[in-house]
Amino acid sequence: MPETKNTFDSISTKYDLINNLISLGGHKRWKHEFVNLLEINGRVLDIATGTGDIAILIQKMHPSTSIIGIDPSHEMLEIAKNKSPKKISFVQGFCEDLPFEDGAFNYITISFGIRNVVSIEKSLNEINRTLSEDGHLLIMEFSKNSSLFIKFLYKVYLNFFIPMVGFLFGKYQEYKYLASSIESFFTMDEMNNIISNHGFKITKNLKFNFGLVTVYVAKKTKA
Ligand SMILES: C[S@@+](CC[C@H](N)C(=O)[O-])C[C@H]1O[C@@H](n2cnc3c(N)ncnc32)[C@H](O)[C@@H]1O
């Protein structure tokens, strides 16, 4: 766990800018669509909140909610705190060991974070534990694609474009690691199975950029 934490501590000040460049601005549109998928209300936890984009958008678009953002990276959280309205609370911690009581949240979101956890099983068990009965989970993540043509385009994008942008900002190793973590992640079908095997029912999938990014909407079915 400390390795990814250090990576994000190290890129924190450039994270938002590089995100804009490597997604060609697309991440803002994906994030808007993501937080608008459901009528989010009640208590919300944004896991792997990073610099707080999702927590801030939820607060703006669903103002009656009460939101906590959690992330292991102190540096990312400092930026989130400076960007956010005071109403959002930020806590340092890992998805695998959430410091909240059972059933504490109505909605849990995790955007571009599930790929970084060390144990996806522990993380989904913790998410399940801290969601209320009938609580909703929304995940947005890069996913592997099975089309040969799209795979080729992604190889160029992940192996050359992303590390090159990282290099221009003096963060080559960090962005090479991020790109390789995208390449080795699951397909949409594999992720649907993993989520379903942890006490959730998938209610919706959404794909952005020909399936480079996939959204998983799931409902807690059992503890
Ligand atoms: C790519 S950033 C995503 C930030 C934000 N959610 C967004 O969409 O822009 C991934 C975040 O995952 C966090 N992270 C890494 N390992 C984690 C873990 N085990 N549990 C929770 N968050 C983790 C990192 O510190 C980092 O801030």
The ligand as an SDF file (V2000), in Angstrom:
LIG
                    3D

 27 29  0  0  0  0  0  0  0  0999 V2000
   -5.8810    8.3280   -9.9230 C   0  0  0  0  0  0  0  0  0  0  0  0
   -6.1980    8.9920   -8.3140 S   0  0  0  0  0  0  0  0  0  0  0  0
   -7.9330    9.3050   -8.4100 C   0  0  0  0  0  0  0  0  0  0  0  0
   -8.3400   10.5650   -7.6870 C   0  0  0  0  0  0  0  0  0  0  0  0
   -9.7850   11.0160   -7.8890 C   0  0  0  0  0  0  0  0  0  0  0  0
  -10.7410   10.0580   -7.3750 N   0  0  0  0  0  0  0  0  0  0  0  0
  -10.0860   11.3420   -9.3320 C   0  0  0  0  0  0  0  0  0  0  0  0
  -10.9870   10.7250   -9.9070 O   0  0  0  0  0  0  0  0  0  0  0  0
   -9.4110   12.2260   -9.8890 O   0  0  0  0  0  0  0  0  0  0  0  0
   -6.1110    7.5430   -7.3310 C   0  0  0  0  0  0  0  0  0  0  0  0
   -6.1410    7.8040   -5.8410 C   0  0  0  0  0  0  0  0  0  0  0  0
   -6.1880    6.5120   -5.1870 O   0  0  0  0  0  0  0  0  0  0  0  0
   -5.5320    6.6640   -3.9470 C   0  0  0  0  0  0  0  0  0  0  0  0
   -5.2260    5.3270   -3.4030 N   0  0  0  0  0  0  0  0  0  0  0  0
   -4.1320    4.5590   -3.6350 C   0  0  0  0  0  0  0  0  0  0  0  0
   -4.2150    3.4150   -2.9270 N   0  0  0  0  0  0  0  0  0  0  0  0
   -5.3880    3.4670   -2.2380 C   0  0  0  0  0  0  0  0  0  0  0  0
   -6.0270    2.5830   -1.3170 C   0  0  0  0  0  0  0  0  0  0  0  0
   -5.4950    1.4080   -0.9820 N   0  0  0  0  0  0  0  0  0  0  0  0
   -7.2040    2.9700   -0.7610 N   0  0  0  0  0  0  0  0  0  0  0  0
   -7.7720    4.1640   -1.1170 C   0  0  0  0  0  0  0  0  0  0  0  0
   -7.2160    5.0250   -1.9920 N   0  0  0  0  0  0  0  0  0  0  0  0
   -6.0370    4.6850   -2.5430 C   0  0  0  0  0  0  0  0  0  0  0  0
   -4.3040    7.5020   -4.2970 C   0  0  0  0  0  0  0  0  0  0  0  0
   -3.7160    8.1080   -3.1620 O   0  0  0  0  0  0  0  0  0  0  0  0
   -4.9140    8.4930   -5.2890 C   0  0  0  0  0  0  0  0  0  0  0  0
   -5.2560    9.7060   -4.6810 O   0  0  0  0  0  0  0  0  0  0  0  0
  1  2  1  0
  2  3  1  0
  2 10  1  0
  3  4  1  0
  4  5  1  0
  5  6  1  0
  5  7  1  0
  7  8  2  0
  7  9  1  0
 10 11  1  0
 11 12  1  0
 11 26  1  0
 12 13  1  0
 13 14  1  0
 13 24  1  0
 14 15  1  0
 14 23  1  0
 15 16  2  0
 16 17  1  0
 17 18  1  0
 17 23  2  0
 18 19  1  0
 18 20  2  0
 20 21  1  0
 21 22  2  0
 22 23  1  0
 24 25  1  0
 24 26  1  0
 26 27  1  0
M  CHG  2   2   1   9  -1
M  END
$$$$
